[in-house]
Amino acid sequence: MSLSDEQKQIIKSTAPLLKENGKEITSIFYKRLFENHPELLNYFNQTNQKTGTQPLALANIVYFAAENIDHLDRLEVQLDIIAHKHRAITVQPYHYPIVGKYMLQAIKEFLGDKATTDILDAWSNAYTIIANCLIQREKQLYDLLGDQPDDKDFLPFTIVSKEKTAEGPIYSVEIRRSDGKPLLAYQPGQYITLRLKINGIFHNRHYGLVRPFNQQIYRIAIRQIVDCEPKGMFTDEFLTNYHVGDTVWASLPAGSFPIVENAKHHLFIAGGVGISVISTLVESLYNQGKSDRVTLIHCVSSDAHAAYFQRMKICVPKQQLHLVTQARQVLKQILQVNVRPNETEVYLCGSPQFMKTVENYLEECHLTSDHIHMNSFRPLLSSMKNAVQDQATTKSLQ
């Protein structure tokens, strides 16, 4: 299937509307979807639904699709992130027609009398093209898991250990397959997905994998959310009610946060528990004998919050390791000294607010966005720049 030139123009003409009202449209979509298919609540993060980050993330990808309808290859990175998340929560091809149906209904409901057949047909075709791209990529990711059907679903794991490793509090959790089979190896920066049933609904959360890996145990870091709203329903349930010896369901590693090969300088910046992901990348370069190219900045509330710091002291030269517990100005000063435009590749992991702040600092250091690689605790597409407005303001179609 392909889009006609006329359909491409129609989709482009709706881009301004999507930028201003995309979140409202996707909020309508989720409402209608869950009303008619409550079983799909098992696939979506309900906390992100309540905070609005999930509708915003979806609105952003729809908006950028409209903006780049002539060059959908520009969405390859974003679509790959989505495909990995979908494989991790076991999304299947038959889900896509359901989602497409209610997405078109949401567009029609929002536009009212302005929802012409031409507009709806154009967006129907565009959705089908994007859905097929995701289905094909997800098939590739499922195939990487091997021939055993069970390995492509959530599997029972046994909790081997659960220990507080830093203030926050941050817990180190180790799990192994309950059937005793060897674990699938993973790449630095990948995550596993835990699934818990709470109040009759399955909830899924992604957690970055922490080294070392011995083919028998996956190690992750979980921060208990106690200092902000909404409180972490999932983390509270797991840390309070799941203990060593208990069974927890998880899917095999997914995600991609690759290191740029042959970069002259790697600058890693972690906010809080974001060090769990960043540490695996740092350790990978250490094992390759490339520590001299590494600078690590870990931003925490206090020294006691610095998980894995002793390990990082081994992997990173002393003068290139920075533990920042002071004002933002200190971080800016460190970045001004360490960022080398055209040489530095930055890897950033933390909360969306933290990453947005650091990204602004990096721009002040004249580092372009193609040298900034991000991994977020929330849907990354919800914090994209020059994207959908977080509050709808108009309902006009120009």
Phi, psi and omega per residue, in radians:
M1 nan 2.477 3.093
S2 -2.425 2.858 3.133
L3 -1.684 2.426 3.036
S4 -1.306 2.829 3.100
D5 -1.027 -0.649 3.124
E6 -1.129 -0.728 3.131
Q7 -1.162 -0.655 3.085
K8 -1.076 -0.722 3.121
Q9 -1.143 -0.681 3.109
I10 -1.069 -0.802 -3.123
I11 -1.134 -0.729 3.099
K12 -1.056 -0.661 -3.105
S13 -1.178 -0.367 3.128
T14 -1.551 -0.116 -3.091
A15 -1.010 -0.789 3.118
P16 -1.050 -0.677 3.102
L17 -1.096 -0.751 -3.135
L18 -1.143 -0.634 -3.126
K19 -1.128 -0.644 -3.104
E20 -1.526 -0.519 -2.995
N21 -2.240 0.185 -3.068
G22 -1.022 -0.677 -3.114
K23 -1.158 -0.627 3.107
E24 -1.161 -0.711 3.128
I25 -1.110 -0.806 -3.106
T26 -1.241 -0.461 3.046
S27 -1.166 -0.692 3.039
I28 -1.075 -0.754 -3.140
F29 -0.998 -0.881 -3.095
Y30 -1.124 -0.664 3.136
K31 -1.065 -0.846 -3.125
R32 -1.190 -0.675 -3.139
L33 -1.063 -0.849 -3.074
F34 -1.285 -0.482 3.067
E35 -1.110 -0.683 -3.043
N36 -1.683 -0.363 3.135
H37 -2.399 1.239 -3.120
P38 -1.068 -0.355 3.115
E39 -1.127 -0.372 3.141
L40 -1.365 -0.136 2.996
L41 -1.019 -0.445 -3.129
N42 -1.186 -0.212 -3.072
Y43 -1.870 -0.156 -3.020
F44 -2.046 2.468 3.125
N45 -1.266 1.915 -3.047
Q46 -1.264 -0.453 3.035
T47 -1.144 -0.768 3.102
N48 -1.158 -0.489 3.033
Q49 -1.155 -0.790 -3.090
K50 -1.182 -0.652 -3.124
T51 -1.426 -0.221 3.114
G52 1.560 -0.015 -3.112
T53 -1.230 -0.587 3.131
Q54 -1.217 -0.836 3.062
P55 -1.039 -0.626 3.127
L56 -1.180 -0.713 3.123
A57 -1.081 -0.775 3.119
L58 -1.132 -0.722 3.119
A59 -1.054 -0.664 -3.134
N60 -1.135 -0.748 -3.121
I61 -1.199 -0.613 3.086
V62 -1.156 -0.736 3.130
Y63 -1.108 -0.826 -3.131
F64 -1.168 -0.505 3.031
A65 -1.114 -0.735 3.118
A66 -1.133 -0.726 -3.127
E67 -1.173 -0.526 -3.028
N68 -2.056 0.531 -3.044
I69 -1.081 -0.431 3.079
D70 -1.399 -0.298 -3.062
H71 -2.449 1.177 -3.101
L72 -1.133 -0.253 3.076
D73 -1.099 -0.372 3.106
R74 -1.209 -0.274 3.114
L75 -1.626 0.117 -3.025
E76 -1.008 -0.771 -3.118
V77 -1.110 -0.814 -3.141
Q78 -1.110 -0.742 -3.136
L79 -1.167 -0.567 3.116
D80 -1.187 -0.679 3.068
I81 -1.038 -0.798 -3.140
I82 -1.112 -0.760 -3.110
A83 -1.068 -0.726 3.102
H84 -1.096 -0.761 3.124
K85 -1.107 -0.719 3.132
H86 -1.102 -0.761 3.113
R87 -1.110 -0.657 -3.105
A88 -1.126 -0.560 -3.135
I89 -1.806 0.207 3.016
T90 1.146 0.692 2.989
V91 -1.120 2.492 -3.091
Q92 -2.116 2.795 -3.121
P93 -0.971 -0.583 -3.084
Y94 -1.212 -0.218 3.087
H95 -1.278 -0.468 -2.992
Y96 -1.165 -0.747 3.078
P97 -1.069 -0.594 3.111
I98 -1.129 -0.843 3.138
V99 -1.078 -0.753 -3.132
G100 -1.065 -0.701 -3.141
K101 -1.022 -0.822 -3.060
Y102 -1.430 -0.378 3.004
M103 -1.159 -0.786 3.110
L104 -1.145 -0.663 3.091
Q105 -1.092 -0.661 3.139
A106 -1.164 -0.734 3.092
I107 -1.070 -0.772 -3.139
K108 -1.128 -0.735 -3.129
E109 -1.139 -0.697 -3.112
F110 -1.236 -0.753 -3.085
L111 -1.334 -0.415 -3.136
G112 1.097 -2.234 -3.091
D113 -1.139 -0.327 -3.130
K114 -1.442 -0.065 3.131
A115 -1.410 1.405 -3.129
T116 -1.286 2.844 3.094
T117 -1.051 -0.656 -3.128
D118 -1.107 -0.735 3.133
I119 -1.122 -0.827 -3.110
L120 -1.144 -0.678 3.112
D121 -1.147 -0.706 -3.138
A122 -1.092 -0.783 -3.122
W123 -1.269 -0.528 3.067
S124 -1.102 -0.780 3.123
N125 -1.166 -0.710 3.134
A126 -1.110 -0.737 3.113
Y127 -1.072 -0.744 -3.125
T128 -1.075 -0.713 3.124
I129 -1.098 -0.828 -3.124
I130 -1.160 -0.723 3.123
A131 -1.057 -0.729 3.132
N132 -1.131 -0.638 3.081
C133 -1.074 -0.775 -3.140
L134 -1.170 -0.743 -3.140
I135 -1.055 -0.763 -3.137
Q136 -1.132 -0.766 -3.135
R137 -1.161 -0.696 3.135
E138 -1.153 -0.608 3.068
K139 -1.075 -0.736 3.098
Q140 -1.036 -0.725 -3.122
L141 -1.214 -0.704 3.064
Y142 -1.095 -0.708 -3.119
D143 -1.090 -0.532 3.131
L144 -1.146 -0.303 -3.122
L145 -1.434 -0.101 3.105
G146 1.773 -2.896 -3.009
D147 -1.660 -0.202 -3.083
Q148 -1.429 2.059 -3.122
P149 -0.989 -0.644 -3.107
D150 -1.062 -0.565 -3.108
D151 -1.236 -0.198 -3.140
K152 -1.716 0.152 -3.141
D153 -2.190 -3.092 3.020
F154 -1.264 2.415 -3.074
L155 -2.072 2.635 3.059
P156 -1.329 2.253 3.069
F157 -2.111 2.631 3.078
T158 -1.805 2.324 3.113
I159 -1.312 2.115 -3.097
V160 -1.628 -0.686 3.116
S161 -2.684 2.708 3.095
K162 -2.640 1.843 -3.025
E163 -2.347 2.467 3.044
K164 -1.222 2.216 -3.075
T165 -1.974 -0.281 3.119
A166 -2.879 2.886 3.051
E167 -1.164 2.849 -3.084
G168 2.530 -0.829 -0.218
P169 -1.393 2.655 3.089
I170 -2.015 2.267 -3.121
Y171 -1.968 2.426 2.988
S172 -1.638 2.197 -3.080
V173 -2.155 2.297 3.091
E174 -2.044 2.347 3.117
I175 -2.325 2.662 3.041
R176 -2.331 2.707 3.127
R177 -1.050 2.320 -3.124
S178 -1.182 -0.430 3.135
D179 -1.489 -0.006 3.071
G180 1.390 0.000 -3.121
K181 -1.243 2.647 3.080
P182 -1.054 2.616 -3.116
L183 -1.521 2.627 3.045
L184 -1.176 2.286 3.092
A185 -1.158 2.785 -3.112
Y186 -2.371 2.804 3.098
Q187 -1.623 2.608 3.068
P188 -0.942 2.355 3.140
G189 1.666 -0.117 3.121
Q190 -1.435 2.955 -3.107
Y191 -2.359 2.826 2.905
I192 -1.961 2.864 -3.096
T193 -2.090 2.097 3.073
L194 -1.590 2.579 3.111
R195 -2.241 2.201 3.062
L196 -2.173 2.586 3.046
K197 -1.752 2.052 -3.104
I198 -2.235 2.157 -3.138
N199 0.929 0.699 3.050
G200 1.442 0.008 -3.120
I201 -2.148 2.399 3.041
F202 -1.325 2.374 3.082
H203 -2.129 2.411 -3.084
N204 -2.096 2.438 3.067
R205 -2.427 2.456 3.136
H206 -1.670 2.361 3.123
Y207 -2.318 2.236 -3.141
G208 -1.103 2.427 3.132
L209 -1.423 2.428 -3.086
V210 -2.012 2.373 3.091
R211 -1.399 2.855 0.119
P212 -1.441 2.817 -3.134
F213 -2.092 2.262 -3.092
N214 -2.134 0.347 3.127
Q215 1.248 -0.001 3.139
Q216 -2.061 -0.438 -3.010
I217 -2.347 2.373 2.908
Y218 -1.732 2.358 3.126
R219 -2.057 2.277 3.120
I220 -2.304 2.895 3.059
A221 -2.065 2.313 -3.137
I222 -2.184 2.174 3.073
R223 -1.691 2.236 3.074
Q224 -1.402 2.127 -3.065
I225 -1.480 1.944 -3.083
V226 -2.217 -0.156 -2.977
D227 -2.036 0.280 3.118
C228 -2.702 2.896 3.096
E229 -1.938 2.553 -0.105
P230 -1.317 2.598 3.099
K231 -1.075 2.717 -3.084
G232 -1.344 1.631 -3.133
M233 -1.012 -0.770 -3.087
F234 -1.181 -0.869 -3.102
T235 -1.138 -0.666 3.098
D236 -1.068 -0.783 3.141
E237 -1.076 -0.815 -3.079
F238 -1.191 -0.864 -3.039
L239 -1.252 -0.445 -3.131
T240 -1.512 -0.697 -2.947
N241 -1.955 -0.094 3.125
Y242 -1.962 2.261 -3.022
H243 -2.270 2.985 3.108
V244 -0.963 2.290 -3.102
G245 1.693 -0.302 3.124
D246 -1.346 2.849 3.120
T247 -1.759 2.352 3.036
V248 -2.292 2.525 -3.118
W249 -1.653 2.416 -3.113
A250 -2.596 2.684 3.019
S251 -1.773 2.814 -3.063
L252 -1.276 2.860 -2.977
P253 -0.938 2.514 3.099
A254 -2.514 3.105 3.074
G255 1.656 2.862 -3.140
S256 -2.613 2.133 3.081
F257 -2.470 1.160 -2.938
P258 -1.291 2.635 3.016
I259 -1.431 2.402 3.119
V260 -1.283 2.038 -3.111
E261 -1.135 2.482 3.040
N262 1.121 0.310 3.039
A263 -1.166 2.504 3.140
K264 -1.319 -0.489 -3.093
H265 -2.576 2.211 3.090
H266 -1.905 2.077 3.119
L267 -1.948 1.981 -3.128
F268 -1.791 2.296 -3.132
I269 -2.265 2.058 -3.110
A270 -2.071 2.406 3.016
G271 -1.870 2.012 3.094
G272 1.029 -2.209 -3.089
V273 -1.233 -0.089 3.025
G274 -1.015 -0.291 3.097
I275 -1.110 -0.399 -3.141
S276 -1.057 -0.709 3.096
V277 -1.353 -0.828 -3.085
I278 -1.058 -0.654 -3.074
S279 -1.063 -0.580 -3.137
T280 -1.203 -0.606 3.103
L281 -1.217 -0.758 3.115
V282 -1.067 -0.787 -3.115
E283 -1.144 -0.583 3.104
S284 -1.092 -0.765 3.119
L285 -1.199 -0.627 3.074
Y286 -1.049 -0.771 -3.141
N287 -1.171 -0.388 3.095
Q288 -1.560 0.016 -3.120
G289 1.299 0.508 -3.077
K290 -2.011 0.430 -3.097
S291 -1.074 -0.455 -3.133
D292 -1.147 -0.296 3.128
R293 -1.649 0.045 -2.975
V294 -1.872 2.349 2.895
T295 -2.165 2.326 -3.136
L296 -2.143 2.248 3.040
I297 -2.081 2.103 3.103
H298 -2.036 2.032 -3.098
C299 -1.735 2.088 -3.086
V300 -2.467 2.920 3.140
S301 -1.251 -0.596 -3.140
S302 -2.785 2.943 3.112
D303 -0.977 -0.590 -3.090
A304 -1.196 -0.305 3.127
H305 -1.545 -0.035 -3.017
A306 -1.505 1.477 3.092
A307 -1.151 2.539 3.056
Y308 1.110 0.264 -3.055
F309 -1.162 -0.663 -3.139
Q310 -1.094 -0.685 3.094
R311 -1.145 -0.712 -3.132
M312 -1.165 -0.494 3.086
K313 -1.131 -0.463 3.079
I314 -1.368 -0.649 -2.993
C315 -1.505 -0.349 -3.029
V316 -2.167 2.288 3.076
P317 -0.952 2.488 -2.999
K318 -0.923 -0.774 -3.075
Q319 -1.267 -0.174 -3.119
Q320 -1.914 0.158 -3.130
L321 -1.971 2.143 -3.054
H322 -2.211 2.113 3.027
L323 -1.828 1.935 -3.025
V324 -1.793 2.002 3.123
T325 -2.133 0.142 -3.045
Q326 -1.903 -2.761 -3.051
A327 -1.169 2.819 3.137
R328 -1.010 -0.533 -3.106
Q329 -1.020 -0.591 3.115
V330 -1.111 -0.770 3.112
L331 -1.067 -0.756 3.130
K332 -1.037 -0.735 -3.129
Q333 -1.128 -0.718 3.121
I334 -1.120 -0.724 3.132
L335 -1.136 -0.717 -3.135
Q336 -1.051 -0.572 3.138
V337 -1.387 -0.604 -2.950
N338 -1.746 -0.316 -3.130
V339 -1.424 2.198 3.121
R340 -2.101 1.705 -3.130
P341 -0.891 2.394 -3.136
N342 1.335 -0.053 3.086
E343 -2.157 -0.577 -3.015
T344 -1.544 2.278 2.942
E345 -1.877 2.184 -3.076
V346 -1.822 2.362 3.096
Y347 -2.106 2.116 -2.946
L348 -2.195 2.262 3.113
C349 -2.495 2.271 3.130
G350 2.941 -2.830 3.112
S351 -1.232 2.721 3.121
P352 -0.983 -0.711 3.139
Q353 -1.118 -0.759 3.110
F354 -1.062 -0.809 -3.088
M355 -1.167 -0.635 3.115
K356 -1.122 -0.727 3.114
T357 -1.092 -0.829 -3.124
V358 -1.133 -0.681 3.135
E359 -1.060 -0.686 3.089
N360 -1.117 -0.709 3.089
Y361 -1.080 -0.724 -3.121
L362 -1.143 -0.614 3.079
E363 -1.119 -0.652 3.088
E364 -1.119 -0.431 3.092
C365 -1.543 0.132 3.082
H366 1.167 0.552 3.049
L367 -1.652 2.202 -3.096
T368 -1.401 2.765 -3.018
S369 -1.106 -0.446 -3.129
D370 -1.248 -0.130 3.072
H371 -1.849 0.161 -3.128
I372 -2.023 2.100 -3.076
H373 -2.051 2.184 -2.962
M374 -2.122 2.585 3.048
N375 -2.413 2.117 -2.988
S376 -2.011 2.717 3.052
F377 -1.289 -0.448 3.135
R378 -1.918 3.040 3.114
P379 -0.930 2.033 -3.047
L380 -1.053 -0.587 -3.103
L381 -1.212 -0.176 3.109
S382 -1.396 -0.184 -3.071
S383 -2.106 0.396 3.137
M384 -1.265 2.521 3.137
K385 -1.384 2.738 3.096
N386 0.940 0.716 -3.045
A387 -2.096 -2.680 -3.048
V388 -1.151 2.418 3.074
Q389 -1.179 2.509 -3.080
D390 -1.326 -0.303 3.095
Q391 -2.200 2.220 3.113
A392 -1.221 2.420 -3.087
T393 -2.231 -0.294 -3.067
T394 -2.557 2.806 3.131
K395 -2.311 0.508 -3.098
S396 -1.785 2.517 3.105
L397 -1.962 1.961 -3.082
Q398 -1.458 nan nan
